[in-house]
């Protein structure tokens, strides 16, 4: 399963748990428009850290939180091995 697929699956699961109506996940979708609040994003990052064994927001020196779904995925895809 690709990183993108794992992120999308985690987002869909969290949306169900948090009772959020998640729009279609497209690269240019603003993270604000996902309907996720700060708790949902915290859960997402924690689950991805458990699943992927990385947290790009703590290992990057200049980590800025992405603004779109595509940017969020690329942050995870571009973490050095």
Buried (B, 14 or more C-beta within 10 A) or exposed (E): EEBBEBBBEBBEEBBEEBEBEBEEBEEEBEBEEBBBEEEBBEBBBEBBBEBBEBBBBEEEEEEEEBEBBBBBBBBBEEBEE
